[in-house]
Amino acid sequence: MNKIMKISDSRWEKTPEKKKKISQDRKYIWLDTENNWEEVEIRKFETSPSYGELTIKSPWEGSCDKKPWEYKATAVIPCLNTSETLRTCIELLRLQTERPYIMIIDTGSRSDHLDNVLDLRDEDVEVHTIALNGVMHPSDYPAMAMDLAMTLCRTPYLFATHADVFLKRNDFIDYLLNICNEKTPVVGYEITPRKHDDWRGMISHTASMYHMKTMDKIGFAWSLRRLCNEYNIVDYKPDPMRPNWPDTEILGNYILRKNNIETIIIGHEENEKRTNDSNIDHFRSYTSGKMYSPPHFKKTKEWFEDAMKLAKIRIKEWSNCGLRL
C-alpha cells in the first residue's frame, strides 16, 4: 500500500482548481511529473523540493510563501535533549520586530525529545538532525551544529544562540542588525573567562550576529578537529567540568584575529552563573549540565523554571503590542 503524499496547506491553496479535486472526503492533486492523480494529506509544512511540480515551477524553492532567503537573518539554535525550552525560544524569536528565519539543529536527542523537536517544523522553522555515535569533546556537538548551520544559511546574516537563552527585548535582532555589517561583521556576547590568556574580546555564540558574506570570505569555522590539527594537538579529550581550550568558539575567533577583524562586544557573562540582563536571560549550561553535571543541572533547572515564567509574561506583552500595531 502506497503512503499518502503530504503537502502543505499553502501548496493546496495555490494549486489551480483544475489540478486538484476532492472525492469522498479525500483530496487529490494532479502530478504533472507522474501524469496521474495523487491522494494527498494536508500538513502545515512541506519540505523542499515540492514533489510532482514541473521543473519550470522551481520545486527546489519549496512551497513556503516566504522563502528562507527572503529573511534578513537566520536564528540558529543547536539542541540536545532540551526540547522543553525550544517552543519558548521560537515564540520569542517570532515576536521580534525583525523576525528571523529559524533553524533548529538537533545533535542526538533521545527519541522522545527528538519527536518534539521534529514537531516544531513550520514554514519559518527548519529542523535538522545530527545522529552521532560519539564525539571526543562535548563542545563537538555545538561546533558541528554551527558548522552545518553556516553551510545551510541562506540569509545575509546569521544569529547564533542557545536553547537555554530567552530573549528579553523584542527588538534585539533588529538592534544587532543595525550594528552588524561589512565593517563590523561580528557582534555579540564575549565568551566567559577561560584558562587561556587570549580569551578577552573573543565572541561567544550565546547571542551573536554574523555577516555571512564576510564569514564566507575569511573561511570562518567552528570545528574542534580543524583547530587541533592547526595546533598539532593529537588528543583533545577534555576535563568537561571546567572551561578549557579547545572550546566551541575558539577556532572562529582565531580566524577573525588572523584577518584583523575586531568583534563588537555588547555583553559579558560569568561561568556557572545565570545571565539576566536587558538583552537575554541565559540559564547558562542547562544542556551540558543535563548531559554530565547533575549538581549544576539542578541549579540551572531552577533558573529555567523562573526564566520560563518571565518569558511567558513577555510573550503576552509583546503579542498584545503587536495587536495594537
NORLINJO-V452936 format. One record per pair of residues at least 4 apart in sequence whose ideal C-beta (glycine too) atoms are under 7 Angstrom apart, sorted by sequence separation. I is the first residue (numbers start at 0). J is the second residue. D is the distance in Angstrom with one decimal. If there is no record, write none. Layout:
I;J;D
I;J;D
This chain:
6;10;4.7
8;12;6.3
9;13;6.2
10;14;6.3
14;18;5.4
21;25;6.9
33;37;6.7
45;49;6.6
52;56;4.6
65;69;5.2
78;82;7.0
84;88;6.0
85;89;6.1
86;90;6.3
87;91;6.4
88;92;6.5
89;93;6.1
90;94;6.4
95;99;6.7
108;112;3.8
109;113;6.8
110;114;6.2
111;115;6.9
112;116;6.3
113;117;6.2
114;118;6.4
120;124;5.9
135;139;6.4
138;142;5.6
139;143;5.7
140;144;6.4
141;145;6.0
142;146;6.5
143;147;6.5
144;148;6.2
145;149;6.5
146;150;6.7
147;151;6.1
148;152;6.2
160;164;4.9
170;174;5.5
171;175;6.6
172;176;6.3
173;177;6.5
175;179;5.6
179;183;6.3
180;184;6.9
203;207;6.4
210;214;6.7
211;215;6.1
212;216;6.6
213;217;6.4
222;226;6.5
223;227;6.2
224;228;6.3
225;229;6.5
226;230;6.7
242;246;6.8
245;249;5.3
248;252;5.8
249;253;6.4
250;254;6.4
251;255;6.5
252;256;6.5
253;257;6.2
254;258;6.5
284;288;5.0
285;289;6.6
286;290;6.6
287;291;6.5
288;292;4.7
292;296;6.1
293;297;6.5
295;299;6.2
296;300;5.9
298;302;6.8
299;303;6.1
300;304;6.5
301;305;6.6
302;306;5.9
303;307;6.2
304;308;6.9
305;309;6.6
306;310;6.0
307;311;6.5
309;313;6.7
310;314;6.2
311;315;6.6
312;316;6.4
313;317;5.9
314;318;6.1
315;319;6.4
316;320;6.4
317;321;6.5
318;322;6.7
319;323;6.6
320;324;6.6
6;11;6.1
14;19;4.6
21;26;5.4
22;27;6.6
30;35;6.3
93;98;6.0
108;113;4.4
119;124;5.5
134;139;3.7
152;157;4.8
166;171;5.1
178;183;6.3
179;184;6.5
193;198;3.8
202;207;5.3
209;214;5.3
214;219;3.9
220;225;6.1
227;232;3.9
238;243;6.3
244;249;6.3
255;260;4.4
274;279;6.2
275;280;4.9
287;292;6.8
52;58;4.0
60;66;6.1
120;126;5.0
134;140;6.4
192;198;6.5
237;243;5.4
268;274;4.7
20;27;5.1
29;36;5.7
30;37;5.0
78;85;6.2
92;99;5.9
119;126;6.0
179;186;4.6
255;262;6.5
274;281;4.0
288;295;4.0
289;296;4.9
11;19;6.7
19;27;6.7
105;113;6.1
108;116;6.2
149;157;6.5
178;186;4.8
190;198;5.8
227;235;4.8
273;281;6.6
288;296;3.5
19;28;4.9
27;36;4.4
28;37;5.9
49;58;4.3
76;85;6.9
92;101;5.7
117;126;5.6
148;157;6.8
273;282;5.6
274;283;6.2
18;28;6.0
27;37;6.3
48;58;4.0
116;126;5.9
235;245;5.6
266;276;6.2
273;283;5.9
18;29;4.1
27;38;5.4
28;39;5.5
48;59;4.8
105;116;5.0
175;186;5.5
189;200;6.8
190;201;4.7
272;283;6.5
284;295;6.1
288;299;4.9
26;38;7.0
27;39;6.6
47;59;6.0
49;61;6.1
76;88;5.9
89;101;5.9
189;201;6.5
223;235;6.2
266;278;6.1
25;38;5.6
26;39;5.3
47;60;6.8
48;61;7.0
49;62;4.9
103;116;6.1
189;202;6.9
190;203;4.3
268;281;6.8
271;284;7.0
14;28;5.6
37;51;6.6
47;61;3.5
129;143;6.2
145;159;6.4
158;172;6.3
189;203;6.3
285;299;4.4
26;41;6.6
113;128;6.9
129;144;6.5
187;202;5.2
188;203;4.9
268;283;6.8
284;299;6.1
103;119;6.2
187;203;6.6
283;299;6.8
45;62;5.1
158;175;6.8
185;202;5.4
188;205;4.3
282;299;5.1
33;51;6.4
74;92;5.3
85;103;6.5
129;147;6.9
187;205;6.9
188;206;5.5
227;245;6.1
285;303;5.7
32;51;5.3
187;206;5.7
188;207;6.3
226;245;5.1
31;51;6.9
127;147;6.6
156;176;6.3
187;207;2.5
282;302;3.6
30;51;3.6
103;124;6.6
105;126;6.8
186;207;6.6
187;208;6.1
282;303;4.7
6;28;7.0
31;53;4.9
101;123;5.9
103;125;7.0
107;129;6.5
185;207;6.7
186;208;4.9
223;245;5.0
100;123;6.0
101;124;4.6
102;125;4.8
103;126;4.8
104;127;4.9
105;128;4.7
106;129;5.0
107;130;5.8
156;179;6.3
226;249;5.9
105;129;6.9
107;131;5.2
185;209;5.7
226;250;4.0
271;295;6.6
282;306;5.1
74;99;4.2
78;103;6.1
104;129;6.7
106;131;6.8
184;209;6.8
225;250;6.1
71;97;6.1
73;99;6.1
82;108;6.8
184;210;3.6
221;247;6.4
280;306;4.6
72;99;4.4
73;100;4.6
74;101;5.1
75;102;4.8
76;103;5.3
77;104;5.0
78;105;5.4
79;106;4.9
74;102;6.9
79;107;6.1
80;108;4.8
222;250;6.2
242;270;5.7
70;99;5.8
73;102;5.5
75;104;6.7
77;106;5.9
79;108;5.8
80;109;6.1
179;208;4.3
181;210;6.2
184;213;3.8
221;250;6.0
273;302;4.7
280;309;6.6
11;41;5.4
70;100;4.1
78;108;6.9
82;112;4.3
89;119;6.6
180;210;6.2
220;250;5.7
221;251;5.8
85;116;6.6
179;210;5.5
181;212;7.0
220;251;6.3
80;112;4.9
176;208;6.7
181;213;6.1
219;251;5.3
4;37;5.2
6;39;5.0
8;41;5.1
67;100;5.1
82;115;3.8
175;208;4.0
4;38;6.9
5;39;7.0
82;116;5.1
85;119;6.1
106;140;4.2
220;254;6.7
3;38;5.3
4;39;5.0
5;40;4.9
6;41;6.6
7;42;6.1
8;43;6.1
10;45;6.0
89;124;6.4
219;254;5.4
3;39;6.6
6;42;7.0
7;43;6.6
218;254;6.5
3;40;4.8
5;42;5.0
7;44;5.7
106;143;6.9
217;254;5.8
7;45;3.8
78;116;6.5
106;144;5.3
6;45;5.2
10;49;6.4
5;45;6.6
104;144;4.1
164;205;6.1
217;258;4.6
164;206;6.0
104;147;6.1
204;247;6.6
104;148;6.0
160;204;7.0
161;205;6.2
204;248;5.9
159;204;3.9
160;205;6.7
203;248;5.6
4;50;7.0
102;148;6.0
160;206;5.1
202;248;6.5
201;248;6.3
159;207;5.1
194;242;6.9
102;151;6.6
193;242;5.3
194;243;6.2
195;244;4.6
158;208;5.2
159;209;6.8
194;244;6.6
202;252;6.2
191;242;6.3
193;244;6.6
201;252;4.1
10;62;4.0
156;208;5.7
157;209;4.6
239;291;5.6
240;292;6.7
9;62;5.8
156;209;6.5
100;154;6.0
156;210;6.1
157;211;5.7
7;62;4.9
9;64;5.5
156;211;6.2
155;211;5.9
155;212;6.9
64;122;6.7
190;248;5.7
63;122;4.5
99;158;6.0
145;204;6.4
152;211;5.8
202;262;4.4
79;140;5.8
200;262;6.2
77;140;6.8
205;268;6.5
77;141;4.6
200;264;6.8
149;214;6.6
77;144;3.6
77;145;6.7
75;145;6.8
149;219;6.9
185;255;6.3
206;278;6.6
75;148;4.1
96;169;5.9
99;172;5.6
206;279;5.2
88;162;6.4
91;165;5.8
95;169;5.7
96;170;4.6
146;220;6.0
91;166;4.5
94;169;5.5
97;172;4.7
146;221;4.8
185;260;6.6
189;264;4.7
44;120;5.1
95;171;6.7
97;173;4.0
145;221;4.4
146;222;5.8
184;260;6.3
205;281;5.9
44;121;5.3
85;162;6.0
88;165;6.7
95;172;4.5
96;173;4.9
185;262;4.7
186;263;4.4
188;265;6.6
191;268;5.0
43;121;6.2
44;122;5.9
84;162;4.9
87;165;6.1
95;173;7.0
187;265;6.4
188;266;4.4
189;267;5.2
191;269;6.0
192;270;6.4
73;152;5.0
84;163;6.1
97;176;6.1
142;221;4.1
186;265;6.3
188;267;7.0
191;270;4.7
142;222;6.0
183;263;5.3
188;268;6.1
73;154;4.6
81;162;4.7
142;223;5.4
72;154;5.4
75;157;6.2
81;163;7.0
71;154;6.2
75;158;6.8
70;154;5.1
71;155;6.2
72;156;4.0
73;157;5.3
74;158;4.5
75;159;5.5
76;160;5.9
78;162;4.3
139;223;5.6
68;153;4.1
71;156;6.0
72;157;6.7
73;158;6.9
76;161;6.8
138;223;6.1
178;263;6.0
67;153;4.7
68;154;6.1
72;158;5.1
74;160;6.4
76;162;5.4
67;154;6.9
136;223;5.7
136;235;5.7
72;172;6.1
135;235;6.0
136;236;6.6
137;237;7.0
135;236;5.5
136;237;5.1
137;239;5.2
72;176;6.4
71;176;6.1
142;247;4.9
141;247;5.0
171;278;5.8
138;246;5.4
138;247;4.4
168;277;6.6
167;277;6.0
168;278;6.1
167;278;5.5
167;279;5.6
166;279;6.1
167;280;5.8
165;279;6.9
164;279;5.4
165;280;4.5
164;281;4.8
163;281;6.3
163;282;5.0
163;283;6.7
163;285;3.7
163;286;6.1
162;286;6.0
72;208;7.0
163;303;7.0
165;306;5.3
165;310;4.6
169;317;4.7
137;287;6.0
137;290;6.5
137;291;6.9
81;285;6.3
81;286;5.2
79;286;5.4
81;289;6.7
80;289;6.1
79;290;6.9
84;303;6.8
91;310;6.4
87;307;6.3
94;314;6.6
87;310;5.1
91;314;6.7
94;317;4.2
90;314;5.3
94;318;6.5
94;321;6.8
